[in-house]
Amino acid sequence: MHFKFSLFLSIILSFSDKASPCSSVLLKSDTAVFVGKNYDRAVECGSSSINKRNISKIAFKFNNPVRWTSRYGSITFNQYGQDFPNGGMNEQGLVIEALWLDILNEKRRTTGRSARIH
């Protein structure tokens, strides 16, 4: 099974000379869970932040911003500044990751409509 998947992935990637999509992967065993990600963007710097629980937060929005108090602590990777995470994991194990695919933005620019991946 791993060989077939690796072969399939190699063939697909060999035809792609312009693509720089991001990806994430989840590997699970009986005793552990591993999450990995690549984020193919031009910005090469970033920082990790440890976020404490029970901290009041406010969304970055000018009109009627959402407010909340963090229930869990977390660790995040921030590429654009504090409180602008690209991904992370909270102390309960919930993982969130930002991914990007340029072709979706290109379709919106050329057609004015959102692209859908099925």
Secondary structure, 3 states (H helix, E strand, C coil): CHHHHHHHHHHHHHCCCCCCCCEEEEEECCCCEEEEEECCCCCCCCEEEEECCCCEEECCCCCCCCEEECCCCEEEEECCCCCCEEEEEECCCCEEECCCCHHHHHHHHHHCCCCCCC
